[in-house]
Amino acid sequence: MRSRYPERGIFVLVLVNLALQLFDGAATYAGLNAGYGEGNPILCWALARLDPLSALFLFKLQACACVLLLWRLRRNRLAAPALLLSAAVYVACSLAPWTVALAALHFDLYAAS
């Protein structure tokens, strides 16, 4: 199956998704250390059994492997829409909420000093 999306566009989507995974891992780690909870019940289960760094590393490694699998399957007509959907979900469910939460924490700390 041939994709109707140019390979360069799919490559950019892969890079965006990998960057979002790195952001999500770092922001989740910072949020957990600041006392915030995790919303993903599967990750909560892993956090109860492993230290946060190990659990997050394993989850982000798996997510990055899935993104790279989509790069490998980039000629499939569903690869680009899957990457686009993944990026949109991570922007809505990770980037936006963690940015707001960590910014609020930063401004609270700044106001207290």
MIDO-904915 format. One record per residue (C-alpha): residue number from 1; residue in three letters; x, y, z. Coordinates in steps of 0.25 Angstrom, whole numbers, plus 5000, padded with zeros to 4 digits. Example, Ala and Ser with C-alpha at 12.3 -4.5 7.8 and 13.67 -1.06 7.14 Angstrom:
# residues 2
<milum nr="1" rest="ALA" X="5049" Y="4982" Z="5031"/>
<milum nr="2" rest="SER" X="5055" Y="4996" Z="5029"/>
***
This chain:
# residues 113
<milum nr="1" rest="MET" X="5000" Y="5000" Z="5000"/>
<milum nr="2" rest="ARG" X="5005" Y="5014" Z="4997"/>
<milum nr="3" rest="SER" X="5003" Y="5025" Z="5006"/>
<milum nr="4" rest="ARG" X="4998" Y="5038" Z="5000"/>
<milum nr="5" rest="TYR" X="5007" Y="5046" Z="5010"/>
<milum nr="6" rest="PRO" X="5021" Y="5050" Z="5006"/>
<milum nr="7" rest="GLU" X="5032" Y="5043" Z="5014"/>
<milum nr="8" rest="ARG" X="5037" Y="5056" Z="5019"/>
<milum nr="9" rest="GLY" X="5024" Y="5059" Z="5025"/>
<milum nr="10" rest="ILE" X="5023" Y="5045" Z="5032"/>
<milum nr="11" rest="PHE" X="5038" Y="5047" Z="5037"/>
<milum nr="12" rest="VAL" X="5034" Y="5061" Z="5043"/>
<milum nr="13" rest="LEU" X="5022" Y="5054" Z="5050"/>
<milum nr="14" rest="VAL" X="5031" Y="5043" Z="5055"/>
<milum nr="15" rest="LEU" X="5041" Y="5054" Z="5061"/>
<milum nr="16" rest="VAL" X="5029" Y="5061" Z="5067"/>
<milum nr="17" rest="ASN" X="5024" Y="5048" Z="5074"/>
<milum nr="18" rest="LEU" X="5038" Y="5045" Z="5079"/>
<milum nr="19" rest="ALA" X="5039" Y="5059" Z="5085"/>
<milum nr="20" rest="LEU" X="5025" Y="5058" Z="5091"/>
<milum nr="21" rest="GLN" X="5029" Y="5044" Z="5098"/>
<milum nr="22" rest="LEU" X="5042" Y="5051" Z="5103"/>
<milum nr="23" rest="PHE" X="5034" Y="5063" Z="5109"/>
<milum nr="24" rest="ASP" X="5023" Y="5053" Z="5115"/>
<milum nr="25" rest="GLY" X="5034" Y="5045" Z="5122"/>
<milum nr="26" rest="ALA" X="5041" Y="5057" Z="5127"/>
<milum nr="27" rest="ALA" X="5029" Y="5065" Z="5131"/>
<milum nr="28" rest="THR" X="5022" Y="5052" Z="5138"/>
<milum nr="29" rest="TYR" X="5035" Y="5050" Z="5146"/>
<milum nr="30" rest="ALA" X="5035" Y="5065" Z="5150"/>
<milum nr="31" rest="GLY" X="5021" Y="5065" Z="5153"/>
<milum nr="32" rest="LEU" X="5022" Y="5052" Z="5162"/>
<milum nr="33" rest="ASN" X="5033" Y="5058" Z="5169"/>
<milum nr="34" rest="ALA" X="5025" Y="5070" Z="5172"/>
<milum nr="35" rest="GLY" X="5014" Y="5062" Z="5178"/>
<milum nr="36" rest="TYR" X="5004" Y="5061" Z="5166"/>
<milum nr="37" rest="GLY" X="4998" Y="5048" Z="5163"/>
<milum nr="38" rest="GLU" X="4998" Y="5040" Z="5150"/>
<milum nr="39" rest="GLY" X="4985" Y="5038" Z="5142"/>
<milum nr="40" rest="ASN" X="4989" Y="5026" Z="5134"/>
<milum nr="41" rest="PRO" X="4984" Y="5014" Z="5142"/>
<milum nr="42" rest="ILE" X="4994" Y="5004" Z="5136"/>
<milum nr="43" rest="LEU" X="5005" Y="5014" Z="5139"/>
<milum nr="44" rest="CYS" X="5000" Y="5015" Z="5153"/>
<milum nr="45" rest="TRP" X="5001" Y="5000" Z="5154"/>
<milum nr="46" rest="ALA" X="5015" Y="5000" Z="5149"/>
<milum nr="47" rest="LEU" X="5019" Y="5012" Z="5158"/>
<milum nr="48" rest="ALA" X="5014" Y="5004" Z="5170"/>
<milum nr="49" rest="ARG" X="5024" Y="4992" Z="5167"/>
<milum nr="50" rest="LEU" X="5036" Y="5000" Z="5161"/>
<milum nr="51" rest="ASP" X="5043" Y="5013" Z="5164"/>
<milum nr="52" rest="PRO" X="5037" Y="5025" Z="5156"/>
<milum nr="53" rest="LEU" X="5050" Y="5026" Z="5147"/>
<milum nr="54" rest="SER" X="5049" Y="5011" Z="5143"/>
<milum nr="55" rest="ALA" X="5034" Y="5011" Z="5141"/>
<milum nr="56" rest="LEU" X="5035" Y="5023" Z="5132"/>
<milum nr="57" rest="PHE" X="5047" Y="5018" Z="5125"/>
<milum nr="58" rest="LEU" X="5040" Y="5005" Z="5121"/>
<milum nr="59" rest="PHE" X="5027" Y="5012" Z="5117"/>
<milum nr="60" rest="LYS" X="5034" Y="5023" Z="5109"/>
<milum nr="61" rest="LEU" X="5043" Y="5012" Z="5102"/>
<milum nr="62" rest="GLN" X="5031" Y="5004" Z="5098"/>
<milum nr="63" rest="ALA" X="5024" Y="5017" Z="5093"/>
<milum nr="64" rest="CYS" X="5036" Y="5021" Z="5085"/>
<milum nr="65" rest="ALA" X="5037" Y="5007" Z="5079"/>
<milum nr="66" rest="CYS" X="5023" Y="5008" Z="5074"/>
<milum nr="67" rest="VAL" X="5026" Y="5021" Z="5068"/>
<milum nr="68" rest="LEU" X="5038" Y="5015" Z="5061"/>
<milum nr="69" rest="LEU" X="5030" Y="5004" Z="5056"/>
<milum nr="70" rest="LEU" X="5020" Y="5013" Z="5050"/>
<milum nr="71" rest="TRP" X="5032" Y="5020" Z="5043"/>
<milum nr="72" rest="ARG" X="5036" Y="5006" Z="5038"/>
<milum nr="73" rest="LEU" X="5022" Y="5004" Z="5033"/>
<milum nr="74" rest="ARG" X="5022" Y="5018" Z="5027"/>
<milum nr="75" rest="ARG" X="5017" Y="5014" Z="5013"/>
<milum nr="76" rest="ASN" X="5004" Y="5008" Z="5019"/>
<milum nr="77" rest="ARG" X="4993" Y="5018" Z="5017"/>
<milum nr="78" rest="LEU" X="4989" Y="5018" Z="5032"/>
<milum nr="79" rest="ALA" X="5003" Y="5021" Z="5037"/>
<milum nr="80" rest="ALA" X="5002" Y="5036" Z="5036"/>
<milum nr="81" rest="PRO" X="4988" Y="5037" Z="5041"/>
<milum nr="82" rest="ALA" X="4993" Y="5028" Z="5053"/>
<milum nr="83" rest="LEU" X="5005" Y="5038" Z="5056"/>
<milum nr="84" rest="LEU" X="4996" Y="5050" Z="5055"/>
<milum nr="85" rest="LEU" X="4986" Y="5044" Z="5064"/>
<milum nr="86" rest="SER" X="4996" Y="5040" Z="5074"/>
<milum nr="87" rest="ALA" X="5002" Y="5054" Z="5074"/>
<milum nr="88" rest="ALA" X="4989" Y="5061" Z="5076"/>
<milum nr="89" rest="VAL" X="4986" Y="5051" Z="5088"/>
<milum nr="90" rest="TYR" X="4999" Y="5055" Z="5094"/>
<milum nr="91" rest="VAL" X="4997" Y="5069" Z="5092"/>
<milum nr="92" rest="ALA" X="4983" Y="5069" Z="5098"/>
<milum nr="93" rest="CYS" X="4986" Y="5059" Z="5109"/>
<milum nr="94" rest="SER" X="5001" Y="5062" Z="5113"/>
<milum nr="95" rest="LEU" X="5007" Y="5075" Z="5108"/>
<milum nr="96" rest="ALA" X="4995" Y="5084" Z="5111"/>
<milum nr="97" rest="PRO" X="4992" Y="5078" Z="5125"/>
<milum nr="98" rest="TRP" X="5006" Y="5077" Z="5129"/>
<milum nr="99" rest="THR" X="5010" Y="5090" Z="5124"/>
<milum nr="100" rest="VAL" X="4999" Y="5097" Z="5132"/>
<milum nr="101" rest="ALA" X="5002" Y="5089" Z="5145"/>
<milum nr="102" rest="LEU" X="5016" Y="5091" Z="5145"/>
<milum nr="103" rest="ALA" X="5015" Y="5106" Z="5141"/>
<milum nr="104" rest="ALA" X="5005" Y="5107" Z="5153"/>
<milum nr="105" rest="LEU" X="5015" Y="5100" Z="5162"/>
<milum nr="106" rest="HIS" X="5026" Y="5109" Z="5157"/>
<milum nr="107" rest="PHE" X="5018" Y="5122" Z="5159"/>
<milum nr="108" rest="ASP" X="5014" Y="5117" Z="5173"/>
<milum nr="109" rest="LEU" X="5028" Y="5115" Z="5177"/>
<milum nr="110" rest="TYR" X="5032" Y="5128" Z="5171"/>
<milum nr="111" rest="ALA" X="5021" Y="5136" Z="5179"/>
<milum nr="112" rest="ALA" X="5025" Y="5129" Z="5192"/>
<milum nr="113" rest="SER" X="5040" Y="5134" Z="5191"/>
***
